Amino acid sequence: MREQTYIGLPEDQYGGLTDGERIVMDAQVFGLIPEGETCAGWSLGRLQMLSEQVVRAWLPYAGLPSRLPEYPRERHARIYQEEIERARAASWNPELDDET
């Protein structure tokens, strides 16, 4: 049986703006993976481990970008803005998204 892998942030539904795939962007924000890493080809187990790291990284900030120190807050805003623009160009409409 073939192990399932992640398709990668740019290829994900809505350009990675689903709740689960925000983990990739948050991991970039916290420096857990390089900004250019899309996690394409990663096993679901590896993504789960990354998710757990991201959850731990958010704990001191209660999951709120506004509580991040200046550099990660600016990085978060930039990474998310770039992804939102790319997703909108791919016809993403936040009004119609039931998953986020």
DSSP file (Angstrom, degrees, kcal/mol; ACC not computed):
  #  RESIDUE AA STRUCTURE BP1 BP2  ACC     N-H-->O    O-->H-N    N-H-->O    O-->H-N    TCO  KAPPA ALPHA  PHI   PSI    X-CA   Y-CA   Z-CA
    1    1 A M              0   0    0      0, 0.0     2,-0.3     0, 0.0     0, 0.0   0.000 360.0 360.0 360.0 133.0    0.0    0.0    0.0
    2    2 A R        -     0   0    0      1,-0.1     2,-0.2     0, 0.0     0, 0.0  -0.585 360.0-118.2 -82.0 134.6    1.3    3.4   -1.0
    3    3 A E        -     0   0    0     -2,-0.3     2,-0.2     1,-0.1    -1,-0.1  -0.496  29.7-116.6 -72.2 137.6    1.8    6.0    1.7
    4    4 A Q        -     0   0    0     -2,-0.2    40,-1.2     1,-0.0     2,-0.3  -0.497  34.8-168.1 -73.8 142.2   -0.3    9.1    1.2
    5    5 A T  B     -A   43   0A   0     38,-0.2     2,-0.3    -2,-0.2    38,-0.2  -0.902  25.4-102.2-129.6 160.4    1.6   12.3    0.7
    6    6 A Y        -     0   0    0     36,-2.9    35,-3.3    -2,-0.3    36,-0.3  -0.630  21.0-140.9 -82.8 138.0    0.8   16.0    0.7
    7    7 A I        -     0   0    0     -2,-0.3    33,-0.2    33,-0.2    -1,-0.1   0.752  52.3-101.6 -71.8 -26.0    0.5   17.7   -2.7
    8    8 A G    >>  -     0   0    0     31,-0.2     4,-1.2     1,-0.1     3,-0.8  -0.091  29.4 -82.6 113.0 148.1    2.1   20.9   -1.6
    9    9 A L  G >4 S+     0   0    0     29,-1.7     3,-0.8     1,-0.3    -1,-0.1   0.871 123.5  47.5 -52.1 -49.9    1.0   24.3   -0.6
   10   10 A P  G 34 S+     0   0    0      0, 0.0    -1,-0.3     0, 0.0     5,-0.1   0.793 116.9  44.3 -67.7 -23.8    0.7   25.9   -4.1
   11   11 A E  G <4 S+     0   0    0     -3,-0.8    -2,-0.2     4,-0.1     3,-0.1   0.540  90.3 110.3 -94.7  -8.3   -1.3   22.9   -5.4
   12   12 A D  S X< S-     0   0    0     -4,-1.2     3,-2.1    -3,-0.8     5,-0.1  -0.237  87.0 -78.2 -67.5 156.2   -3.6   22.5   -2.3
   13   13 A Q  G >> S+     0   0    0      1,-0.3     3,-1.2     2,-0.2     4,-0.5  -0.297 119.5   6.4 -53.3 133.5   -7.3   23.3   -2.6
   14   14 A Y  G >4 S-     0   0    0      1,-0.2     3,-0.6     2,-0.2    -1,-0.3   0.744 130.0 -70.1  60.1  26.8   -7.7   27.1   -2.5
   15   15 A G  G <4 S-     0   0    0     -3,-2.1    -1,-0.2     1,-0.2    -2,-0.2   0.802  96.5 -49.9  67.2  28.1   -4.0   27.7   -2.6
   16   16 A G  G <4 S+     0   0    0     -3,-1.2    -1,-0.2    -4,-0.1     9,-0.2   0.641 102.4 125.2  88.8  14.4   -3.4   26.4    0.9
   17   17 A L    <<  +     0   0    0     -3,-0.6     2,-0.2    -4,-0.5    -3,-0.1   0.183  38.5 112.4 -96.3  18.9   -6.0   28.4    2.7
   18   18 A T  S  > S-     0   0    0     -5,-0.4     4,-1.0     1,-0.1    82,-0.1  -0.536  82.3-109.9 -80.2 158.5   -7.7   25.4    4.2
   19   19 A D  T >4 S+     0   0    0     80,-0.3     3,-0.8     1,-0.2     4,-0.4   0.925 116.3  49.3 -55.3 -48.2   -7.4   25.2    8.0
   20   20 A G  T >4 S+     0   0    0      1,-0.2     3,-1.1     2,-0.2    -1,-0.2   0.873 110.1  49.6 -62.3 -38.1   -5.1   22.2    7.9
   21   21 A E  T >> S+     0   0    0      1,-0.3     4,-0.9     2,-0.2     3,-0.9   0.570  88.7  79.5 -84.7  -7.0   -2.7   23.6    5.3
   22   22 A R  H <X S+     0   0    0     -4,-1.0     4,-3.0    -3,-0.8    -1,-0.3   0.733  79.1  75.6 -65.1 -19.7   -2.3   26.9    7.2
   23   23 A I  H <> S+     0   0    0     -3,-1.1     4,-2.7    -4,-0.4    -1,-0.2   0.900  90.6  53.8 -56.3 -41.4    0.1   24.8    9.3
   24   24 A V  H <> S+     0   0    0     -3,-0.9     4,-1.6    -4,-0.2    -1,-0.2   0.929 110.9  44.7 -61.6 -45.7    2.6   25.0    6.5
   25   25 A M  H  X S+     0   0    0     -4,-0.9     4,-2.2     1,-0.2    -2,-0.2   0.914 113.8  49.5 -66.2 -41.7    2.4   28.8    6.4
   26   26 A D  H  X S+     0   0    0     -4,-3.0     4,-2.3     1,-0.2     6,-0.2   0.881 107.1  55.2 -65.4 -36.3    2.6   29.0   10.2
   27   27 A A  H  <>S+     0   0    0     -4,-2.7     5,-2.4    -5,-0.2     6,-1.1   0.874 108.4  49.4 -62.8 -35.7    5.6   26.7   10.2
   28   28 A Q  H ><5S+     0   0    0     -4,-1.6     3,-1.1     3,-0.2    -2,-0.2   0.916 108.4  53.6 -66.2 -42.9    7.2   29.2    7.8
   29   29 A V  H 3<5S+     0   0    0     -4,-2.2    -2,-0.2     1,-0.3    -1,-0.2   0.913 112.6  43.1 -56.8 -45.2    6.3   32.1   10.2
   30   30 A F  T 3<5S-     0   0    0     -4,-2.3    -1,-0.3    -5,-0.1    -2,-0.2   0.412 113.9-115.4 -86.1   2.5    8.0   30.4   13.1
   31   31 A G  T < 5S+     0   0    0     -3,-1.1    -3,-0.2    -4,-0.3    -4,-0.1   0.708  77.6 129.4  73.8  18.5   11.0   29.3   11.1
   32   32 A L  S   <S+     0   0    0     -5,-2.4    -4,-0.2    -6,-0.2    -5,-0.1   0.784  83.1  13.4 -75.2 -27.1   10.2   25.6   11.5
   33   33 A I  S    S-     0   0    0     -6,-1.1    -2,-0.2    -9,-0.1    -1,-0.2  -0.959  99.1 -91.1-138.4 155.4   10.6   25.2    7.8
   34   34 A P    >   -     0   0    0      0, 0.0     3,-1.7     0, 0.0    -5,-0.1  -0.291  38.9-111.9 -64.3 154.8   12.2   27.6    5.2
   35   35 A E  T 3  S+     0   0    0      1,-0.3    -7,-0.1    -7,-0.1    -6,-0.1   0.819 116.6  53.9 -59.0 -31.7    9.8   30.0    3.6
   36   36 A G  T 3  S+     0   0    0     -8,-0.1     2,-0.4     2,-0.0    -1,-0.3   0.580  81.9 110.0 -80.1  -8.3   10.1   28.4    0.2
   37   37 A E    <   +     0   0    0     -3,-1.7    -9,-0.1     1,-0.2    -4,-0.1  -0.547  39.0 177.3 -73.1 123.9    9.2   24.9    1.6
   38   38 A T        -     0   0    0     -2,-0.4   -29,-1.7     2,-0.1    -1,-0.2   0.514  39.9-127.2-101.2  -9.0    5.8   23.8    0.3
   39   39 A C    >   +     0   0    0      1,-0.2     3,-2.0   -31,-0.2   -33,-0.3   0.636  47.0 167.9  68.3  16.7    5.9   20.4    2.0
   40   40 A A  T 3   +     0   0    0      1,-0.3    -1,-0.2   -33,-0.2   -33,-0.2  -0.406  66.8  15.8 -60.7 132.3    5.1   18.7   -1.4
   41   41 A G  T 3  S+     0   0    0    -35,-3.3    -1,-0.3     1,-0.3   -34,-0.1   0.411  90.9 142.5  84.3  -2.0    5.6   15.0   -1.1
   42   42 A W    <   -     0   0    0     -3,-2.0   -36,-2.9   -36,-0.3    -1,-0.3  -0.453  54.3-114.7 -71.3 143.4    5.7   15.0    2.7
   43   43 A S  B  >  -A    5   0A   0    -38,-0.2     4,-2.1    -2,-0.1   -38,-0.2  -0.383  23.0-115.8 -70.7 157.0    4.0   12.0    4.4
   44   44 A L  H  > S+     0   0    0    -40,-1.2     4,-2.1     1,-0.2    -1,-0.1   0.836 117.4  56.5 -64.5 -31.5    0.9   12.7    6.4
   45   45 A G  H  > S+     0   0    0      2,-0.2     4,-2.0     1,-0.2    -1,-0.2   0.902 106.1  49.0 -64.8 -41.5    2.8   11.6    9.5
   46   46 A R  H  > S+     0   0    0      1,-0.2     4,-2.0     2,-0.2    -2,-0.2   0.895 110.9  50.5 -64.8 -39.7    5.5   14.1    8.9
   47   47 A L  H  X S+     0   0    0     -4,-2.1     4,-2.7     2,-0.2    -2,-0.2   0.880 107.5  54.1 -64.6 -37.3    2.9   16.8    8.4
   48   48 A Q  H  X S+     0   0    0     -4,-2.1     4,-2.1     2,-0.2    -2,-0.2   0.911 107.8  49.5 -63.4 -41.4    1.3   15.8   11.7
   49   49 A M  H  X S+     0   0    0     -4,-2.0     4,-1.8     2,-0.2    -1,-0.2   0.906 111.3  49.5 -63.5 -40.5    4.6   16.2   13.5
   50   50 A L  H  X S+     0   0    0     -4,-2.0     4,-2.4     1,-0.2    -2,-0.2   0.912 108.1  54.2 -63.2 -42.1    5.0   19.6   11.9
   51   51 A S  H  X S+     0   0    0     -4,-2.7     4,-2.5     1,-0.2    -2,-0.2   0.905 106.8  51.1 -57.8 -43.3    1.4   20.5   13.1
   52   52 A E  H  X S+     0   0    0     -4,-2.1     4,-2.0     1,-0.2    -1,-0.2   0.874 109.5  50.3 -63.7 -37.7    2.3   19.6   16.6
   53   53 A Q  H  X S+     0   0    0     -4,-1.8     4,-2.2     2,-0.2    -1,-0.2   0.903 110.4  50.1 -65.4 -41.2    5.4   21.8   16.5
   54   54 A V  H  X S+     0   0    0     -4,-2.4     4,-2.0     2,-0.2    -2,-0.2   0.913 108.1  52.5 -64.7 -43.0    3.3   24.7   15.2
   55   55 A V  H  X S+     0   0    0     -4,-2.5     4,-1.1     1,-0.2    -1,-0.2   0.928 111.1  47.2 -59.0 -45.0    0.7   24.2   18.0
   56   56 A R  H  < S+     0   0    0     -4,-2.0     3,-0.3     1,-0.2    -1,-0.2   0.886 109.6  53.8 -63.8 -38.0    3.5   24.4   20.5
   57   57 A A  H  < S+     0   0    0     -4,-2.2    -1,-0.2     1,-0.2    -2,-0.2   0.849 109.3  48.8 -65.2 -33.5    5.0   27.5   18.8
   58   58 A W  H ><>S+     0   0    0     -4,-2.0     3,-2.0     1,-0.2     5,-1.5   0.723  87.7  88.4 -77.6 -22.1    1.6   29.3   19.0
   59   59 A L  G ><5S+     0   0    0     -4,-1.1     3,-1.5    -3,-0.3    -1,-0.2   0.855  84.4  51.1 -49.9 -47.9    1.0   28.5   22.7
   60   60 A P  G 3 5S+     0   0    0      0, 0.0    -1,-0.3     0, 0.0    -2,-0.1   0.703 115.9  44.0 -64.8 -14.8    2.8   31.6   24.2
   61   61 A Y  G X 5S-     0   0    0     -3,-2.0     3,-2.3    -4,-0.2     6,-0.3   0.271 106.4-122.8-112.7   8.9    0.8   33.8   21.9
   62   62 A A  T < 5 -     0   0    0     -3,-1.5    -3,-0.2    -4,-0.4    -4,-0.1   0.767  66.7 -68.4  53.8  28.4   -2.6   32.2   22.4
   63   63 A G  T 3 <S+     0   0    0     -5,-1.5    -1,-0.3     1,-0.2    -4,-0.1   0.644 103.8 130.8  71.0  14.2   -2.8   31.6   18.6
   64   64 A L    X   -     0   0    0     -3,-2.3     3,-1.9    -6,-0.3     4,-0.4  -0.890  51.1-155.5-108.3 117.9   -3.1   35.3   18.0
   65   65 A P  G >  S+     0   0    0      0, 0.0     3,-1.5     0, 0.0    -1,-0.1   0.827  94.2  65.9 -56.5 -31.3   -0.9   37.0   15.4
   66   66 A S  G 3  S+     0   0    0      1,-0.3     7,-0.1    -3,-0.1    -3,-0.0   0.709  98.3  54.1 -65.7 -18.1   -1.4   40.3   17.2
   67   67 A R  G <  S+     0   0    0     -3,-1.9    -1,-0.3    -6,-0.3    -5,-0.1   0.502  85.3 107.6 -93.3  -5.0    0.5   38.9   20.2
   68   68 A L  S <  S-     0   0    0     -3,-1.5   -10,-0.0    -4,-0.4    -7,-0.0  -0.376  81.4-100.3 -68.1 149.7    3.6   37.8   18.1
   69   69 A P     >  -     0   0    0      0, 0.0     4,-2.4     0, 0.0     5,-0.2  -0.237  48.0 -91.9 -60.6 164.7    6.8   39.8   18.5
   70   70 A E  H  > S+     0   0    0      1,-0.2     4,-2.6     2,-0.2     5,-0.2   0.880 120.1  47.6 -52.4 -52.4    7.4   42.3   15.8
   71   71 A Y  H  > S+     0   0    0      1,-0.2     4,-2.5     2,-0.2    -1,-0.2   0.952 116.2  41.1 -62.9 -51.8    9.4   40.2   13.4
   72   72 A P  H  > S+     0   0    0      0, 0.0     4,-2.7     0, 0.0    -1,-0.2   0.862 114.1  55.1 -64.7 -30.1    7.2   37.1   13.4
   73   73 A R  H  X S+     0   0    0     -4,-2.4     4,-2.3     2,-0.2    -2,-0.2   0.926 110.9  44.1 -65.5 -43.7    4.1   39.3   13.2
   74   74 A E  H  X S+     0   0    0     -4,-2.6     4,-2.3    -5,-0.2    -1,-0.2   0.898 114.0  50.6 -66.2 -40.0    5.4   41.1   10.1
   75   75 A R  H  X S+     0   0    0     -4,-2.5     4,-2.9    -5,-0.2     5,-0.3   0.914 109.9  50.6 -63.4 -43.2    6.5   37.8    8.6
   76   76 A H  H  X S+     0   0    0     -4,-2.7     4,-2.6     1,-0.2     5,-0.3   0.939 110.6  48.9 -58.9 -49.0    3.0   36.3    9.3
   77   77 A A  H  X S+     0   0    0     -4,-2.3     4,-2.2     1,-0.2    -1,-0.2   0.909 114.5  45.4 -60.0 -42.6    1.3   39.3    7.7
   78   78 A R  H  X S+     0   0    0     -4,-2.3     4,-2.5     2,-0.2     5,-0.2   0.943 114.2  46.5 -67.8 -48.6    3.5   39.0    4.6
   79   79 A I  H  X S+     0   0    0     -4,-2.9     4,-2.0     1,-0.2    -2,-0.2   0.930 116.5  44.7 -61.2 -46.1    3.2   35.3    4.2
   80   80 A Y  H  X S+     0   0    0     -4,-2.6     4,-2.7    -5,-0.3    -1,-0.2   0.902 112.0  52.0 -67.4 -40.1   -0.5   35.3    4.6
   81   81 A Q  H  X S+     0   0    0     -4,-2.2     4,-2.5    -5,-0.3     5,-0.2   0.924 109.9  49.4 -62.3 -43.5   -1.1   38.3    2.3
   82   82 A E  H  X S+     0   0    0     -4,-2.5     4,-2.1     1,-0.2    -1,-0.2   0.917 113.5  46.3 -61.2 -43.0    1.0   36.6   -0.4
   83   83 A E  H  X S+     0   0    0     -4,-2.0     4,-2.7     2,-0.2    -2,-0.2   0.887 111.4  51.6 -68.0 -39.1   -1.0   33.4   -0.1
   84   84 A I  H  X S+     0   0    0     -4,-2.7     4,-2.6     2,-0.2     5,-0.2   0.921 110.9  48.2 -63.3 -43.8   -4.4   35.2    0.0
   85   85 A E  H  X S+     0   0    0     -4,-2.5     4,-1.9    -5,-0.2    -2,-0.2   0.918 113.6  47.0 -62.7 -43.2   -3.5   37.1   -3.2
   86   86 A R  H  X S+     0   0    0     -4,-2.1     4,-1.0    -5,-0.2    -2,-0.2   0.900 113.0  49.2 -65.6 -40.9   -2.4   33.9   -4.9
   87   87 A A  H  <>S+     0   0    0     -4,-2.7     5,-2.7     1,-0.2     3,-0.5   0.901 109.7  50.8 -66.3 -41.3   -5.6   32.1   -3.8
   88   88 A R  H ><5S+     0   0    0     -4,-2.6     3,-1.8     1,-0.2    -1,-0.2   0.889 106.5  54.9 -64.1 -37.4   -7.8   34.9   -4.9
   89   89 A A  H 3<5S+     0   0    0     -4,-1.9    -1,-0.2     1,-0.3    -2,-0.2   0.777 105.6  54.1 -64.9 -24.2   -6.1   34.8   -8.3
   90   90 A A  T 3<5S-     0   0    0     -4,-1.0    -1,-0.3    -3,-0.5    -2,-0.2   0.114 130.9 -96.5 -95.4  20.2   -7.0   31.1   -8.4
   91   91 A S  T < 5 +     0   0    0     -3,-1.8     2,-0.2     1,-0.2    -3,-0.2   0.644  67.3 160.9  77.4  18.8  -10.7   32.0   -7.8
   92   92 A W      < -     0   0    0     -5,-2.7    -1,-0.2    -6,-0.1     3,-0.1  -0.537  17.7-170.8 -69.6 135.1  -10.7   31.5   -4.0
   93   93 A N    >>  -     0   0    0     -2,-0.2     3,-1.7     1,-0.1     4,-0.5  -0.948  15.4-158.3-128.7 109.7  -13.7   33.2   -2.4
   94   94 A P  G >4 S+     0   0    0      0, 0.0     3,-0.6     0, 0.0     6,-0.1   0.759  91.9  64.5 -61.2 -23.1  -13.6   33.3    1.4
   95   95 A E  G 34 S+     0   0    0      1,-0.2    -3,-0.0    -3,-0.1     0, 0.0   0.783 107.6  40.7 -68.3 -26.6  -17.4   33.8    1.5
   96   96 A L  G <4 S+     0   0    0     -3,-1.7     2,-0.8     2,-0.0    -1,-0.2   0.427  87.6 109.6-102.2  -0.2  -17.9   30.4   -0.1
   97   97 A D    <<  +     0   0    0     -3,-0.6     3,-0.2    -4,-0.5    -5,-0.0  -0.686  38.4 178.9 -86.3 111.2  -15.3   28.5    1.9
   98   98 A D  S    S+     0   0    0     -2,-0.8    -1,-0.2     1,-0.2    -3,-0.0   0.630  75.6  60.9 -82.5 -15.0  -16.9   26.1    4.4
   99   99 A E              0   0    0      1,-0.2   -80,-0.3   -80,-0.0    -1,-0.2   0.670 360.0 360.0 -90.3 -17.8  -13.6   24.7    5.7
  100  100 A T              0   0    0     -3,-0.2    -1,-0.2    -6,-0.1    -2,-0.1   0.424 360.0 360.0-113.1 360.0  -12.1   27.9    7.1
